[in-house]
Amino acid sequence: MAIDYYKLLDLQIPDTQQSYTHKDSILYALSLGYGSDPLDAHQLPLVYEAELRAVPTMGVVLAHPGYWPRTLNTGLDWVRIVHAEQGLVLHKPLPAEARVIGKSRVVDIIDKGADKGALITYERRILEADSGEPLCTISQTMLARGDGGFGGPQRSAPAPHTVPERAPEHIIDLVTAENMALLYRLNGDWNPLHADPQVAAKAGFQRPILHGLATWGLAGRAIMQAVCAFDGRQIASIFGRFTAPAYPGETFRTEIWVDGPVISFRVRSVERDVVVINNGRAELRG
């Protein structure tokens, strides 16, 4: 059935709560390959509890509301939804342990037309449960391929960030393990598409694909390595647009351009020579 524009904008997505510990912060970091060199003094604080610091991109897995396009009465053809864009603004560095509350809402819907689908953007604010102070704000845009032409606004989406045409200042290659998706899913995304070969085949993939947020997290890891010596406290925001599926076991090459506090980036699968994240933009704290 066609989606109702105003009903979807007013959708009540239940608040979520989570208590995470140092083990969750370490698991997240290890799932993205931090600590691959256990003698690297810059990476050790991200995977060792003695003076543990949370990886900034971990914000996107906190207090997740679940796959609400399927579980709530949205009218969406949820089977055909794909992850299009991901953003994160860090209001302050994430604590290594905390009790948090996630407050989610739909913020924008664009009707691209019957043959092009609809863009649905929602945000999730993460607050410290004890103080009520904001930790970070997550924005996610989904392309609902089966829901275009419902009669909603057909305006154009905002233009994405453009990466510079000059040669990048940094190129970081990260080799991933064949079982990376099986490890990353322990952060809370249990979609069988990332684990079950039969489910992946039915979805049209040759094997289980890597989580989009894992690929996005690898981009964050490359930026951390290239421009701030793995000190995530310097990261203020990060945004990227997904352009192709990625597979565990691939080598991901992140090209990085530095213009003062603004970092532009692009991620490519080396083996397939395919850009998997484009129009990337991060910002460092002043």
Steps between C-alpha positions, in 0.01 A plus 500: 500500500610860443661680789325791670736800499366673811448177692859399435633842606301471824602139561568432867819297513535374858792629704771243565733455795836331522766450760833430339823404672869498419451156342256646244740782416789256457287263289400782268862604453621144440220436248646779286858378533631746757783340695617299199846608612488428874827691550367823351477736796254722313246220442533329837276746692215404265517128581648482852300583810783662698436847349225413256366752249195426286534506121294802386313314225357267766230763546305355206438167678382645833136468612392380157119486456511187285375474144197720554397513127405134548390486864281812505192583292679704234347379173854465362612220269779430749647208302615741228652764728874562472733709714589816304679744731635507853600792719616549858552819701686460828403763755783380720731195508312179578560350844634146506207396724160663542125464528341664199158577354430516127226729369416440134278686255442526126621841383454500122333307217564569131294337226738430211224359279334165439805349330763656729374441851491727803772641724423475871729668752477441871714612790579348838617715788707317760474644852678402818228346715624644830565859393280533191793658317526426125789278393444479126243528223474234231341567161415224256343521155331197349402450138160332501516363146141375498330806646541779247201672341295521818417868447751657733738789432715437191772753577863414443713366781777730628815482291760270655843612611746500210845353549788708356637429154863520613700198614412394856735585786464150646416155367428231758451134403324279757486125445194334656443145621266260322294470819481873570121518453452214749696698757352841425142374534567446873465878533125452458414464130378140469377526141563152351601666173842541662534141619282252309617414144149385404342828610770693313438296184126572513585871524714474187847491657766237439566474875414686823586867470670726752284732707491849357582638843805273516633641172419851629680415825807392303503841335500652848789274597700612195435867585602436862826344381581762239421830668476466879725211612193298608384770740125489436441793732595719204210376284197732506293350216512254214270443202506269200281382211481127421548427131552121476488191724821386667617151591700376799852399406547788260768768523348845545698798378404833656614811316519798734521873424580749776382862488555638849243340730300358206588149386365366169515130428404221261518122554571246228507119493847434362426151368191605303607861432157619616428810709292387799480835686517838328450868581647443845549792736635509854582794721759536775445696818647847503 
